[in-house]
Each structure stands twice: as C-alpha cells, then as structure tokens.
Amino acid sequence: MKMLNNKVVVVTGGKGLLGSAILKELSSHGAICINADIGCEKKISSGEYFCDITKEESVKELVAEVVKHHNKIDGWINNAYPRTSDWGKLSFSEESMANWQKNVDSHLCGYAICSQVALNQMKTQKSGSLINMSSIYGILGPDFTVYEGTSMNNPSAYSAIKGGIVNLTRYLASYYGKSNVRVNCISPGGIFDNQPSVFVENYNKKTPLNRMGLPGDIAPSVAFLISDGASYITGQNLVIDGGWSIV
C-alpha cells in the first residue's frame, strides 16, 4: 500500500513551480489531490478548485466543497505565493510601503486564513496534517552578495512573511495538538527557476552541495510530513537548503 493511499490533500498554489511538483509527488504515493489555485476552475471532481487565499469566503467555499465531495481533509499544504507587481524589483530604501503591507496581508494573512479554516475542519475530524511553506530567509538574513551583477533584489517583506510563517507554525502546532492535528513547516533554500546565470553561479558558490535546489528536492519531504510515518512530528521547521544555512 502506498504511504498516502486515499488521503485527501489540498495544495494551494498548485499551478506554480513547487506546487506542481508537490501535487505530482503526493499523487505518486496514492493521495487524492486537490489543486487550489487562482488559475483553477471550480471542478472538484477533476481535482481542482478555484481559491483565492486572501479571501476568507473563497477558502471556506473550497473546504466545504472538498468535505462535501470527499468527506474529509487529511492534509493541507500552504504553498501559494501571492505578491505585488513590484516584488523583487526594488531595494528596501525604494520599496512602496503600501505594497509592503499588501504583500504581508496577502501572503502571511492568507496563510493564517487557510490555516484557521483547514485546521478547524481537521479539529472536527480529530486528525490531519498541515504544512506551511517558508524559506531559509524566514530564519536567516539575506546574503545580498548573491544578487551582485543582476537586477534582482530580495524584498524585505519576504523576510517578515516567511519568519512569521515559521513561528505561526509553532503556535498552530501547540494550539491544535490536543486535537491530534499536526502542523509543520518546510523552509527551502533557493530553487532554480531560470534565474540569471551570474546569480546561479553566485548562489552555488555559497552552498555546500554547490547547486540550487529543484522542486523534486522539496516535494518528497512534503509527502513524508503528511504521511502517518510522521505521526509524532509537529511544530517543526524542516530546512531543505543543500547546506546553505550551516556555513
């Protein structure tokens, strides 16, 4: 029997780079997956459903449809990545504080909305596992030298959002633990996504494994943390970064 056989798992932002890899990995282990994305149609029977994580009613509608169709939610992955159009284009001294607030509201608050709605359903079931996607920049300050020679910037809101997600995970794990519901966090390092070659070279030099991560490096750990094999793991932040954070 596959380790996620018949487990119903929702992945927000499932059309993205990481989300699509996570969906593929979960399905390969027998999970019944629902791709919850703003690019999806409302076709729960086809494994997808439109969801805007910044809107509480949209999240509640999604959860209601999943439960109506599948009777439960075993796993939930907060993976969506909402952001404004100026994301990563400006340094902190130039950033729009209005957009800074919008990014925190949509990303961090969006994860809080999803967590409250999904975890309350799991609390009713007395079982379930939720995973938040954070980042190494949720636990470390950015190394700005890797951006030298590029037009890329590390948005300051990213650190605030991802750091908040790490500690929100601990809070939720403590709060829902008595209901037999687990909450964990995964913090990937940099994921290769056709960035400028100079950035990739700069990044690789600072990583013990001498390369950026790939979606396939992250997805298996998501499957494990959702599985019953991780039944005594909660409130943890699993760093998957090729060793970036140890040097």
C-alpha positions as CSV (number, residue, x, y, z in Angstrom):
1,M,0.0,0.0,0.0
2,K,1.3,3.5,-0.9
3,M,2.0,5.7,2.1
4,L,-0.7,8.3,1.2
5,N,-3.2,5.9,-0.1
6,N,-6.7,7.6,-0.1
7,K,-5.5,10.6,1.9
8,V,-7.3,13.7,0.7
9,V,-4.7,16.6,0.4
10,V,-5.2,20.2,-0.7
11,V,-2.3,22.1,-2.2
12,T,-2.7,25.9,-2.6
13,G,-0.8,27.4,-5.5
14,G,-0.7,24.0,-7.2
15,K,0.0,25.5,-10.6
16,G,3.3,27.0,-9.5
17,L,6.8,25.6,-9.8
18,L,6.8,23.9,-6.3
19,G,3.1,23.3,-6.2
20,S,3.0,21.2,-9.4
21,A,5.9,19.1,-8.2
22,I,4.2,18.6,-4.8
23,L,1.0,17.5,-6.4
24,K,2.8,15.0,-8.6
25,E,4.7,13.6,-5.6
26,L,1.6,13.3,-3.5
27,S,-0.3,11.6,-6.3
28,S,2.5,9.1,-6.8
29,H,2.1,8.0,-3.2
30,G,-1.7,7.4,-3.6
31,A,-3.1,10.7,-2.3
32,I,-6.3,12.2,-3.7
33,C,-5.1,15.7,-4.5
34,I,-6.9,19.0,-5.0
35,N,-5.1,21.8,-6.7
36,A,-6.4,25.0,-5.1
37,D,-5.2,27.9,-7.2
38,I,-6.5,31.2,-8.6
39,G,-5.8,29.7,-12.1
40,C,-8.1,26.7,-11.4
41,E,-11.7,26.1,-12.3
42,K,-14.3,25.0,-9.8
43,K,-14.1,21.3,-10.8
44,I,-13.7,19.4,-7.5
45,S,-14.4,16.1,-9.2
46,S,-11.4,16.8,-11.5
47,G,-9.1,17.5,-8.6
48,E,-9.0,21.3,-8.9
49,Y,-10.9,24.2,-7.4
50,F,-10.5,28.0,-7.7
51,C,-9.2,29.5,-4.5
52,D,-8.0,33.0,-3.6
53,I,-6.2,32.5,-0.3
54,T,-6.6,36.2,0.6
55,K,-10.4,35.9,0.7
56,E,-11.8,34.0,3.7
57,E,-15.1,33.2,1.9
58,S,-13.1,31.6,-1.0
59,V,-11.2,29.4,1.4
60,K,-14.3,28.4,3.2
61,E,-16.0,27.5,0.0
62,L,-13.1,25.4,-1.1
63,V,-13.1,23.5,2.2
64,A,-16.8,22.9,2.1
65,E,-16.6,21.5,-1.4
66,V,-13.7,19.2,-0.5
67,V,-15.5,17.9,2.5
68,K,-18.8,17.6,0.6
69,H,-17.0,15.6,-2.2
70,H,-14.5,13.6,-0.1
71,N,-15.9,13.7,3.5
72,K,-12.6,14.8,5.0
73,I,-9.3,16.7,4.5
74,D,-6.3,14.7,5.6
75,G,-3.6,17.2,4.5
76,W,-3.3,20.8,3.6
77,I,-0.2,22.5,2.0
78,N,0.0,26.3,2.3
79,N,2.1,26.9,-0.8
80,A,0.5,29.8,-2.7
81,Y,2.7,32.8,-3.3
82,P,0.7,36.0,-3.8
83,R,2.7,39.1,-4.4
84,T,2.5,42.6,-6.0
85,S,3.9,43.5,-9.4
86,D,7.0,45.3,-8.0
87,W,8.0,42.2,-6.0
88,G,11.8,41.7,-6.1
89,K,12.4,44.8,-8.3
90,L,13.3,47.4,-5.6
91,S,15.7,47.7,-2.7
92,F,14.3,48.4,0.8
93,S,15.1,52.1,0.5
94,E,12.9,52.3,-2.6
95,E,10.1,49.9,-1.7
96,S,6.5,51.1,-1.6
97,M,5.3,50.7,2.0
98,A,1.7,50.4,0.7
99,N,2.8,47.4,-1.4
100,W,4.9,46.0,1.5
101,Q,1.7,45.9,3.6
102,K,-0.3,44.4,0.7
103,N,2.3,41.6,0.4
104,V,2.2,40.8,4.1
105,D,-1.6,40.9,4.1
106,S,-2.0,38.6,1.1
107,H,0.8,36.1,1.9
108,L,1.1,35.9,5.7
109,C,-2.5,36.7,6.4
110,G,-3.6,34.4,3.5
111,Y,-1.7,31.5,5.2
112,A,-3.4,32.4,8.5
113,I,-6.9,32.3,6.8
114,C,-6.2,29.0,5.2
115,S,-4.8,27.5,8.4
116,Q,-7.7,28.6,10.5
117,V,-10.3,27.2,8.1
118,A,-8.5,23.9,7.3
119,L,-7.3,23.2,10.9
120,N,-10.8,23.8,12.3
121,Q,-12.0,21.1,9.9
122,M,-9.2,18.8,11.0
123,K,-10.0,19.5,14.6
124,T,-13.6,18.3,14.0
125,Q,-12.2,15.1,12.4
126,K,-9.6,14.8,15.2
127,S,-6.9,14.1,12.6
128,G,-5.0,15.9,9.9
129,S,-1.7,17.4,8.9
130,L,-0.9,20.9,7.6
131,I,2.4,22.1,6.1
132,N,3.4,25.7,5.7
133,M,6.0,26.6,3.1
134,S,8.5,29.1,4.4
135,S,12.1,29.8,3.3
136,I,15.7,30.0,4.6
137,Y,15.1,33.7,4.6
138,G,12.5,33.1,7.3
139,I,15.3,32.0,9.6
140,L,18.4,33.9,8.2
141,G,19.2,37.3,7.0
142,P,19.7,37.6,3.2
143,D,23.1,37.4,1.7
144,F,23.0,40.4,-0.7
145,T,26.2,39.4,-2.5
146,V,24.4,36.7,-4.5
147,Y,22.4,39.4,-6.2
148,E,25.5,41.3,-7.4
149,G,25.6,41.7,-11.2
150,T,21.9,41.2,-11.5
151,S,18.8,43.3,-11.4
152,M,17.3,41.1,-8.7
153,N,16.5,42.2,-5.2
154,N,15.4,40.4,-2.1
155,P,12.2,42.0,-0.9
156,S,12.2,43.0,2.8
157,A,8.6,41.8,3.2
158,Y,9.8,38.3,2.3
159,S,11.8,38.0,5.5
160,A,8.9,39.4,7.5
161,I,6.4,37.0,5.9
162,K,8.5,33.8,6.0
163,G,9.8,34.5,9.5
164,G,6.2,35.0,10.6
165,I,5.2,31.7,8.9
166,V,7.8,29.8,10.9
167,N,6.6,30.9,14.2
168,L,2.9,30.8,13.3
169,T,3.6,27.1,12.6
170,R,4.8,26.6,16.1
171,Y,1.8,28.4,17.5
172,L,-0.7,26.4,15.5
173,A,1.1,23.1,16.4
174,S,0.7,23.9,20.0
175,Y,-2.9,25.0,19.7
176,Y,-4.2,22.1,17.7
177,G,-2.0,19.3,19.0
178,K,-4.6,18.2,21.6
179,S,-7.0,17.5,18.7
180,N,-4.5,15.1,17.1
181,V,-3.7,17.6,14.4
182,R,-0.1,18.2,13.3
183,V,1.3,21.4,11.8
184,N,4.8,21.6,10.4
185,C,6.9,23.9,8.2
186,I,9.3,23.5,5.3
187,S,12.0,26.1,4.6
188,P,13.6,25.5,1.2
189,G,16.7,27.2,0.0
190,G,16.9,28.9,-3.4
191,I,15.0,27.0,-6.1
192,F,16.3,27.1,-9.6
193,D,13.9,28.8,-11.9
194,N,16.0,30.1,-14.8
195,Q,17.5,32.9,-12.9
196,P,20.4,34.9,-14.5
197,S,23.5,32.7,-14.8
198,V,25.5,35.1,-12.6
199,F,23.0,34.7,-9.8
200,V,23.1,30.9,-10.1
201,E,26.9,30.9,-10.0
202,N,27.0,33.3,-7.0
203,Y,24.4,31.1,-5.2
204,N,26.1,27.8,-6.0
205,K,29.4,29.0,-4.5
206,K,27.8,29.6,-1.1
207,T,26.1,26.2,-0.9
208,P,28.0,23.1,0.3
209,L,26.3,20.9,-2.3
210,N,27.3,23.5,-4.9
211,R,23.9,23.9,-6.6
212,M,20.5,25.4,-6.2
213,G,17.5,23.3,-5.1
214,L,15.0,21.7,-7.5
215,P,11.3,21.2,-6.9
216,G,12.0,17.5,-6.7
217,D,14.3,18.1,-3.8
218,I,11.4,19.5,-1.7
219,A,8.3,17.5,-2.7
220,P,9.3,14.2,-1.1
221,S,9.6,15.8,2.4
222,V,6.1,17.2,2.0
223,A,4.8,13.7,1.3
224,F,6.6,12.4,4.3
225,L,5.3,15.0,6.7
226,I,1.7,14.4,5.5
227,S,2.1,10.7,6.0
228,D,1.4,8.6,9.1
229,G,5.2,8.0,9.2
230,A,5.4,11.5,10.6
231,S,2.7,11.0,13.2
232,Y,4.9,12.2,16.1
233,I,6.3,15.2,14.3
234,T,4.7,18.6,14.8
235,G,5.8,22.2,15.2
236,Q,9.0,21.6,13.3
237,N,10.7,23.6,10.6
238,L,12.5,21.3,8.2
239,V,15.2,23.2,6.4
240,I,16.0,21.9,2.9
241,D,18.8,24.1,1.5
242,G,21.7,22.0,0.4
243,G,23.6,23.2,3.5
244,W,23.3,26.9,2.8
245,S,22.3,27.6,6.4
246,I,25.2,25.8,8.0
247,V,28.0,27.9,6.6
